[in-house]
Amino acid sequence: MSQISGNMTFEEMMFAILRDYYSVYQVEPVYPNYMIVDDIAAKYAELRPDHAEKEPQKMHTLNDYNGNMVPPQKVGSPFTVLINKKKLLEYASIGNMTWVGTIVHETTHVRDYTDYAELIDAVDYEDILSADKNLCFQLWTEFNARAKGYYFVRKYTFENMFDEKQIDDIVSIELPAQEQLLFKNYHQTNNGVQKAYYVSHFLGRLYSLQKIFPSYFTDDWLNSMPLFTANKWIKDWYWFLKENDSLESAYPKFDEMRAILRQNFSWM
């Protein structure tokens, strides 16, 4: 477990976590504006009134989230990361390190969006935010952000995140609960993009578990999971994401990823 001292301010803790994040993943630091807010939806609408007007349904659900990334209008301008104050205090009061994952998750999105804009020579982020034009990127960055965020939740929760004594609880409690949650979320929406989004998050978590405990969560173990044996497209997508866990690797193969998803989503 990486140490964050009880007498540090929240800002000091956050930047200690970010230094650790950049050290672990060896990525170029990005410097968004971090804001802890009472009302994510209101702050988002204040920062990007154009988005709030275009997507009232999205605004309606924003306060359910632990955090949210707000892209600037122009490439090169700073991003903002909004952190839900109510949820942050709830987690902190019970020693739940989900808030660490939130910081890492949203910062990963900032890094990915910045890199992707450079890859496609974008001048603004509007096309990148469009599911019609860049859905593969959006789903890939959700997988990546969940994988890194979840890794850091475990890193800051356990004295030794690699202690295999944790595996029993993961296999008997955590993974079945996550599969049930995935099933519930997947079947409560008719929105195909949202369905794929839920699956990408589940696969990001699974990817980190395999990274942390590779001798238990082997390729053979994963291939025999009922979720994978019953859903070839999810299994194929996992292997694609695992083999293309950097944007530089994934981006040229987004057509391959789309073909995998088309096994389940004919509209893609």
Contacts in CASP RR format, 6 or more apart in sequence:
PFRMAT RR
TARGET T0000
AUTHOR 0000-0000-0000
METHOD contacts of the structure
MODEL  1
MSQISGNMTFEEMMFAILRDYYSVYQVEPVYPNYMIVDDIAAKYAELRPD
HAEKEPQKMHTLNDYNGNMVPPQKVGSPFTVLINKKKLLEYASIGNMTWV
GTIVHETTHVRDYTDYAELIDAVDYEDILSADKNLCFQLWTEFNARAKGY
YFVRKYTFENMFDEKQIDDIVSIELPAQEQLLFKNYHQTNNGVQKAYYVS
HFLGRLYSLQKIFPSYFTDDWLNSMPLFTANKWIKDWYWFLKENDSLESA
YPKFDEMRAILRQNFSWM
1 155 0 8 1.000
1 156 0 8 1.000
1 157 0 8 1.000
1 158 0 8 1.000
1 159 0 8 1.000
1 160 0 8 1.000
1 161 0 8 1.000
2 16 0 8 1.000
2 17 0 8 1.000
2 20 0 8 1.000
2 155 0 8 1.000
2 156 0 8 1.000
4 13 0 8 1.000
4 16 0 8 1.000
4 17 0 8 1.000
4 156 0 8 1.000
8 16 0 8 1.000
10 36 0 8 1.000
14 34 0 8 1.000
14 103 0 8 1.000
17 100 0 8 1.000
17 103 0 8 1.000
17 104 0 8 1.000
17 152 0 8 1.000
17 156 0 8 1.000
18 29 0 8 1.000
18 103 0 8 1.000
18 107 0 8 1.000
20 152 0 8 1.000
20 155 0 8 1.000
21 104 0 8 1.000
21 107 0 8 1.000
21 148 0 8 1.000
21 152 0 8 1.000
22 28 0 8 1.000
22 29 0 8 1.000
24 151 0 8 1.000
24 155 0 8 1.000
25 148 0 8 1.000
27 111 0 8 1.000
28 111 0 8 1.000
30 79 0 8 1.000
30 107 0 8 1.000
30 110 0 8 1.000
30 111 0 8 1.000
30 114 0 8 1.000
31 78 0 8 1.000
32 69 0 8 1.000
32 78 0 8 1.000
32 79 0 8 1.000
32 80 0 8 1.000
32 81 0 8 1.000
32 106 0 8 1.000
32 107 0 8 1.000
32 110 0 8 1.000
33 78 0 8 1.000
33 79 0 8 1.000
33 80 0 8 1.000
33 81 0 8 1.000
34 80 0 8 1.000
34 81 0 8 1.000
34 83 0 8 1.000
34 103 0 8 1.000
35 43 0 8 1.000
35 80 0 8 1.000
35 81 0 8 1.000
35 82 0 8 1.000
35 83 0 8 1.000
36 83 0 8 1.000
36 85 0 8 1.000
36 88 0 8 1.000
37 43 0 8 1.000
37 82 0 8 1.000
37 83 0 8 1.000
37 84 0 8 1.000
37 85 0 8 1.000
38 85 0 8 1.000
38 86 0 8 1.000
39 63 0 8 1.000
40 62 0 8 1.000
40 63 0 8 1.000
40 65 0 8 1.000
40 67 0 8 1.000
40 68 0 8 1.000
40 82 0 8 1.000
40 84 0 8 1.000
41 52 0 8 1.000
41 59 0 8 1.000
41 60 0 8 1.000
41 62 0 8 1.000
41 63 0 8 1.000
43 82 0 8 1.000
44 51 0 8 1.000
44 52 0 8 1.000
44 59 0 8 1.000
44 62 0 8 1.000
44 68 0 8 1.000
44 70 0 8 1.000
44 82 0 8 1.000
45 51 0 8 1.000
45 52 0 8 1.000
45 59 0 8 1.000
47 70 0 8 1.000
47 80 0 8 1.000
48 70 0 8 1.000
48 71 0 8 1.000
48 73 0 8 1.000
50 73 0 8 1.000
51 58 0 8 1.000
51 129 0 8 1.000
52 59 0 8 1.000
62 68 0 8 1.000
63 84 0 8 1.000
65 84 0 8 1.000
66 83 0 8 1.000
66 84 0 8 1.000
66 87 0 8 1.000
66 88 0 8 1.000
66 91 0 8 1.000
66 98 0 8 1.000
66 99 0 8 1.000
66 102 0 8 1.000
67 81 0 8 1.000
67 82 0 8 1.000
67 83 0 8 1.000
67 84 0 8 1.000
67 87 0 8 1.000
67 102 0 8 1.000
67 105 0 8 1.000
67 106 0 8 1.000
68 81 0 8 1.000
68 82 0 8 1.000
68 106 0 8 1.000
69 79 0 8 1.000
69 80 0 8 1.000
69 81 0 8 1.000
69 82 0 8 1.000
69 106 0 8 1.000
69 109 0 8 1.000
69 110 0 8 1.000
69 113 0 8 1.000
70 79 0 8 1.000
70 80 0 8 1.000
70 81 0 8 1.000
70 82 0 8 1.000
71 79 0 8 1.000
71 113 0 8 1.000
71 125 0 8 1.000
71 128 0 8 1.000
71 129 0 8 1.000
72 78 0 8 1.000
72 79 0 8 1.000
72 80 0 8 1.000
72 125 0 8 1.000
73 124 0 8 1.000
73 125 0 8 1.000
73 126 0 8 1.000
74 123 0 8 1.000
74 124 0 8 1.000
75 117 0 8 1.000
75 118 0 8 1.000
75 122 0 8 1.000
75 123 0 8 1.000
75 124 0 8 1.000
75 125 0 8 1.000
76 114 0 8 1.000
79 110 0 8 1.000
79 113 0 8 1.000
79 114 0 8 1.000
81 103 0 8 1.000
81 106 0 8 1.000
81 107 0 8 1.000
81 110 0 8 1.000
83 99 0 8 1.000
83 102 0 8 1.000
83 103 0 8 1.000
83 106 0 8 1.000
84 102 0 8 1.000
87 99 0 8 1.000
87 102 0 8 1.000
88 99 0 8 1.000
88 102 0 8 1.000
90 96 0 8 1.000
91 97 0 8 1.000
91 98 0 8 1.000
91 99 0 8 1.000
92 99 0 8 1.000
97 152 0 8 1.000
97 153 0 8 1.000
97 156 0 8 1.000
97 157 0 8 1.000
98 153 0 8 1.000
100 149 0 8 1.000
100 152 0 8 1.000
100 153 0 8 1.000
100 155 0 8 1.000
100 156 0 8 1.000
101 149 0 8 1.000
101 150 0 8 1.000
101 152 0 8 1.000
101 153 0 8 1.000
102 149 0 8 1.000
103 152 0 8 1.000
104 145 0 8 1.000
104 148 0 8 1.000
104 149 0 8 1.000
104 151 0 8 1.000
104 152 0 8 1.000
105 145 0 8 1.000
105 146 0 8 1.000
105 148 0 8 1.000
105 149 0 8 1.000
106 145 0 8 1.000
108 141 0 8 1.000
108 144 0 8 1.000
108 145 0 8 1.000
108 148 0 8 1.000
108 149 0 8 1.000
109 141 0 8 1.000
109 145 0 8 1.000
112 137 0 8 1.000
112 140 0 8 1.000
112 141 0 8 1.000
112 144 0 8 1.000
112 145 0 8 1.000
112 247 0 8 1.000
113 125 0 8 1.000
113 128 0 8 1.000
113 141 0 8 1.000
115 247 0 8 1.000
116 122 0 8 1.000
116 128 0 8 1.000
116 134 0 8 1.000
116 137 0 8 1.000
116 141 0 8 1.000
116 247 0 8 1.000
116 251 0 8 1.000
117 125 0 8 1.000
117 128 0 8 1.000
119 247 0 8 1.000
119 248 0 8 1.000
119 251 0 8 1.000
120 128 0 8 1.000
122 128 0 8 1.000
127 133 0 8 1.000
127 134 0 8 1.000
128 134 0 8 1.000
128 137 0 8 1.000
129 138 0 8 1.000
131 138 0 8 1.000
131 193 0 8 1.000
135 193 0 8 1.000
135 196 0 8 1.000
135 268 0 8 1.000
136 254 0 8 1.000
136 257 0 8 1.000
136 258 0 8 1.000
137 251 0 8 1.000
137 254 0 8 1.000
138 197 0 8 1.000
139 196 0 8 1.000
139 197 0 8 1.000
139 200 0 8 1.000
139 257 0 8 1.000
139 261 0 8 1.000
140 200 0 8 1.000
140 241 0 8 1.000
140 244 0 8 1.000
140 247 0 8 1.000
140 250 0 8 1.000
140 254 0 8 1.000
140 257 0 8 1.000
141 247 0 8 1.000
142 197 0 8 1.000
142 200 0 8 1.000
142 201 0 8 1.000
143 200 0 8 1.000
143 201 0 8 1.000
143 203 0 8 1.000
143 204 0 8 1.000
143 207 0 8 1.000
143 241 0 8 1.000
144 204 0 8 1.000
144 245 0 8 1.000
144 247 0 8 1.000
146 200 0 8 1.000
146 201 0 8 1.000
146 203 0 8 1.000
146 204 0 8 1.000
146 205 0 8 1.000
147 204 0 8 1.000
147 205 0 8 1.000
147 207 0 8 1.000
147 208 0 8 1.000
147 211 0 8 1.000
147 245 0 8 1.000
148 208 0 8 1.000
149 208 0 8 1.000
150 204 0 8 1.000
150 205 0 8 1.000
150 208 0 8 1.000
151 208 0 8 1.000
151 211 0 8 1.000
151 212 0 8 1.000
154 161 0 8 1.000
154 208 0 8 1.000
154 212 0 8 1.000
155 161 0 8 1.000
158 166 0 8 1.000
161 212 0 8 1.000
162 212 0 8 1.000
162 213 0 8 1.000
164 213 0 8 1.000
164 215 0 8 1.000
164 216 0 8 1.000
166 213 0 8 1.000
167 213 0 8 1.000
167 216 0 8 1.000
170 209 0 8 1.000
170 213 0 8 1.000
175 209 0 8 1.000
178 202 0 8 1.000
178 205 0 8 1.000
179 202 0 8 1.000
179 227 0 8 1.000
182 198 0 8 1.000
182 199 0 8 1.000
182 202 0 8 1.000
185 198 0 8 1.000
186 195 0 8 1.000
186 198 0 8 1.000
186 199 0 8 1.000
189 195 0 8 1.000
192 265 0 8 1.000
192 267 0 8 1.000
195 265 0 8 1.000
196 261 0 8 1.000
196 265 0 8 1.000
199 234 0 8 1.000
199 237 0 8 1.000
200 241 0 8 1.000
203 234 0 8 1.000
203 237 0 8 1.000
203 238 0 8 1.000
203 241 0 8 1.000
204 241 0 8 1.000
206 217 0 8 1.000
206 222 0 8 1.000
206 238 0 8 1.000
207 238 0 8 1.000
207 241 0 8 1.000
207 242 0 8 1.000
207 245 0 8 1.000
209 217 0 8 1.000
210 217 0 8 1.000
210 222 0 8 1.000
210 242 0 8 1.000
222 228 0 8 1.000
222 235 0 8 1.000
222 238 0 8 1.000
223 229 0 8 1.000
223 235 0 8 1.000
227 234 0 8 1.000
228 234 0 8 1.000
228 235 0 8 1.000
228 238 0 8 1.000
229 235 0 8 1.000
231 264 0 8 1.000
232 263 0 8 1.000
233 260 0 8 1.000
233 261 0 8 1.000
233 263 0 8 1.000
233 264 0 8 1.000
234 264 0 8 1.000
236 260 0 8 1.000
236 263 0 8 1.000
237 257 0 8 1.000
237 260 0 8 1.000
237 261 0 8 1.000
240 253 0 8 1.000
240 256 0 8 1.000
240 257 0 8 1.000
240 260 0 8 1.000
241 250 0 8 1.000
243 249 0 8 1.000
244 250 0 8 1.000
244 253 0 8 1.000
244 257 0 8 1.000
250 257 0 8 1.000
258 268 0 8 1.000
261 268 0 8 1.000
262 268 0 8 1.000
END
